[in-house]
Amino acid sequence: MTGKQTAQGPQHKKDLTRRKVVAAGAGAVAAVGIGGGLALNASAEEPATGASASGSSAGTCYKLTSETTEGPYYIDADKIRRDITEDKEGIPLTLSLKVIDSETCKPVRNAAVDIWHCDALGIYSGYESLSTGGGSAPTDAPSGTPSGTPSGTPTGAPPSGGTGGGGHEEPTDDKRYLRGTWRTDRDGRVTFTTVFPGWYRGRAVHIHTKVHVDGAWTDAGYEGGHTCHTGQFFFVEEAVLASAKVAPYSTSTTERTTLTEDTIYDQSGTTGGLLRLAYDRKHIAKGVHASITVGVDPDETHDGTDDAVQPGASAPASSSS
């Protein structure tokens, strides 16, 4: 897949300071295959009207500054697929996204949506030698609060590689697990099959995403166009702590940063990328369904490399991905 981030001369709107990017709860979801004791989370900031969970093109629009850094571990790869699991172990995760125009609330069709994230032990494909995750059978699962005194800045040094603003690192290996791109349908929807991400030093549990528009789908993949959104999705602490009791997450000895300590997440609930989750609270290992509505401005370009807003960061952005 080539040229996804090559701008094709999109006409920018006059008001470039208002980045109209939204991550709003997608409403109630049916978690197929998830048993009793279903746990649903939705942010208090989510409006009662909510984004439509039906096939309707309607949605709730927000005007936010939810762009985030691309991070150093993005790969513009050729993995056009919905199932990005490969052979990685972990709690099954179904990620359902709906992409809408934040001005009109209409679905954005035929967009190319990328997602990528680390595995259950905090390792990124393509960057295994640079990743700071890992595990070697601890005596117990990580506690709700990481070691050290909590502060606005994550404890420990960030993952190596890159400079301020999420400078890109060249891949160090040819692995591409937990990475993929797929096309939004007529309702702006796209669904990925993956595993629940793990954690690594300096960041809360998260998934990266990019949305590309104005390109063309060909036999070779997605060509041309520009990136109108670069963001990250986050998980509530309750679900992360539940995952930490399940292998292979339970074997991790890596220091964990909580959601409130993360310098990228802006603490605004679903409007800042917090996923709505559905899972069996007693048996999270059965699987998790995550959903969110992402509102974008198709006329703007946000590739996450130089104009990303860094919520909560008082200093130049770290290279944490």
N, C-alpha and C positions, 0 to 999 in steps of 0.2 A: 504494500500500500504506500503510495508515494504522493507527495505534494499536498498532504492534508492541511498543512499549516501555511501554505503559500497563498497569500491574499490575492483575490481576483478583483481587486479594486472595489470593495463594498463601499457604498455611500454611507458615511458615518452621519449620525444625527448631530444636530448642533450641540445638544446638551450632553457632552461626553463625560461630564463629571458625575452624572447620575447613572451608576451602573445598575441596570434593571435586571438583577439576577435573583432568583428565588429558589429556596428549597423549602417546600411546604408539605405538611403531612398529606398523604394521598387518600386519607379517609379510611374507613374500615376495610379490611381485606380478609379474604377467606384463606386460611392457611391450610392448604391441602395436605393431608397426611399427618397433621399435628393433633395430638390427642387432647384429653381433658386437662383442666387446669391451665387453660390458655392465658398467657400473659400478653396484654396489649399495652403499648406505651404510646402516649401522645403528649406533646409539649403543652404546657398551660398557655403558651403564646399562640397556639394554633387557633384561628378564629372558629367560631361555632359554625359558620357557613361552610368552611372547609373546601378543599379542592374536590371536584367531582370524582367519585370512584367508579363511575359508570363509563360507558363508551361515549358519552357526550363530549363535545369539544369545549364545554365550559370549564372554567377553573377559577380559583381565587388568585388574583394578581397582587404582587407586592413589588415595591421598588426598594431594593436593598443593595448593600455593598458586600455581597457574599462571594466575590471573587477571591480565590486563594492561590498560593504559590503552586507551581507545577511540581516542584521538588526535583531532586537530581536524578530520579530513577524512571523517568518517562521514556518509553521506546515507541517510536512511530512504526510499529511492526505490521506484519501482514496477516495477523491472526483474526480473520473475519469469522467470528464464532460467538455463539451464545453460551456454550458450556466451556468455561475456562479452567475447569478443575484439573485436568490431566490426571496425574496419579497422586496428587497431594491429599494427605489425610487431614481430616478436620470435620467439624460440625457442618452438615449440609446447609447451604445458604442460597435462597432464591431472592434475587434483587430485582424488584419491579420498579421501573422508572417511567414517569410521564413527562415529556418535554413540551412546554407551552411557550407561546410568545407572551412576554410579560406585559406588553402594551394591550394586546387584543384578547388574551387568554385563549386564543385558538391553538390547536396542536401544531407542533412543528414536525412536518412529515419528511421522511427520507433523510433525516439527519444521521450523521455517523456519530455514535456515542462510544467513547472509549472508557473502560474501567481497568484499573490495575491496583493491586494491593499485595502486602506481604503474606507469607504462609502462616501456619499455626505457631511457628517458632520465631516469627519476625524476620524471615529471610525473603528478599526480593529476587525474583528470577532475573537473570541478566546481570545481577550485581551481587552474587552470593559472597564474593570475597570482601565486599564493602559493607554488607549488612551487619548490624550489631545484635541481631537476635541470636537465639540458640537455647539449648537446654541440656541438662545432664542430671535428671532425676533429683529434684529438691525433696526435702523432707515433707513439705506441704505446699499447697497452692498459694499463689500471691494473695496478700491481704488486700482489703479495700483501699488502704493508703500506702503508697510506696514509701520505702525507707528514706530517712532524711527529713528535713523540715520543709513542708510544702511552701512554695512561693510562686510568683507569677512566671518564673522561668523554670523549665523542667530541670530536674537534677541530673548531673552528669553531662558529659559533652555530647553534642549531637552526632548522628552518624557521620562518618568521614566522607569527604567528597563534596565538591561544590563550594560556592561562596554565598555571600548575602544575596537574598532574592531567589534562592532555590536554583543556583547555577547547575546546569545539566552536566552529568557525568557520562562518559562513553561506556557502553556495556563492557563487562569484563568476562562474560561467558555467553553461550548461545542458548541458554534456557529461556523459555517464554511462558512458563506456567503462571496461572492467575493473572493473565493479561488477555484482553480481547476487545473487539469492536463489532457492533451490530447496528442495524438500521431501524429507525423508528417507523412504526406503521402509520396508517392513516389517522389514527387517534393520538399520535405522538408517543406511543408506548413502546418500550423495549424491556425485555426480561433476560437476565443472566443467571446461569447456574454456576455456583462457586462454593467456597467454604468460608466459614466465619474467620475473619483475619485474627492473627495474634497481635502481639505488641513487641515493641523494642524501645530501647532507652531514648527518652526525650519526647515521645509522642504518644498521645492516646490512640486507641484502636480506631482505624479509619480506612476508607476506600477513596482512591483518587478517581476523578472523572474529567473528561473533556467532551464538548459537543461541537461538532464541525458541520457547517452549512454551506450552501451554494456550490458544492462540488458535484461530481457525477459518479454514480455507481457503474463500474465496468467489470469485466471478467477478472481483471487484476485486483479489484478492490474498490477503494474510494479515492478518486482523483481530484486534486485541486480544492477549491473552496477556502474557507478560513475558519478559525477557531473562535466561536462566539462566547464560549464559557469554559472556564477551568475552575474546578471546585473540589471539595472533599466531603464525604459523608461520614457521620459519626454514630457511635453506639452508646446507649445508656449504660451506666455503671452496673446496674443490676444484671444485665445480660452478660457483660464482660466477666463479672465475678462468677456467674454460673458457668460460663465457658471454661474458666480457670480450674474447674474441678474435673474436667473431662480431658482424657488423653487425646492428642499429644500436648495440649495446652498446659496440662498439669505438670509436665516435665520441664517447663521453662524456668530457668533461674534468672531471667533477665528482669531488671528493675522496671516497674511499670509506672507510667505517668497517668494520672486520673484525668477525666474529662474536664474538671474544673481547673486543672493545672496546665492544660494544653494551650499553647500560645497562638495556635491557628484557629481553633474553634472559638467563636465569639460569644458563647454562652447564651445564645438567643433561641435555643430550642430548635424546632423544625425549620424555622426561618434561617438558621445558620448551618443547616445540613444534618440535623439530628434525625436519623432514620426512625420511622415507625416500625416497630417489631411485633411479630406474632410468633409465639412459641409456647411449648408446654413448660411451665415453670419448674416442674418436677423432673422433666426429662428433656432438657435442652438439646441433648445429643441426637434426638430424633430429627431436629432440623429447625431452622428459623426462616421466616418470611419477612423480608424488609422491603419497605416501599417509601417513595418520596416523589413529589412533583417538583420539577426543576423548570423555573421560568427563565427565559433567556431573551436577550435583545439580538435578533439575528443580524441586524445591521452593524453591530459593533464587533470589535476584535479584542478578545481577551485570551491571550495564550499563556498567561500565568508566569511569564518570565521577567517582565519588567514593570507591570502596572498592577500587580496583585495587591489587594488590601490585606494586611496582616493584623487581624483583630487581636488586641491584647498585647501586641509587641511594641515596646517602647524603644527598642533598638532596632537596627537593620535586621531583616528577616534572617533566620538561621537557614542552614542548608538541609534541615530535616525534611524528609519527604512525606 
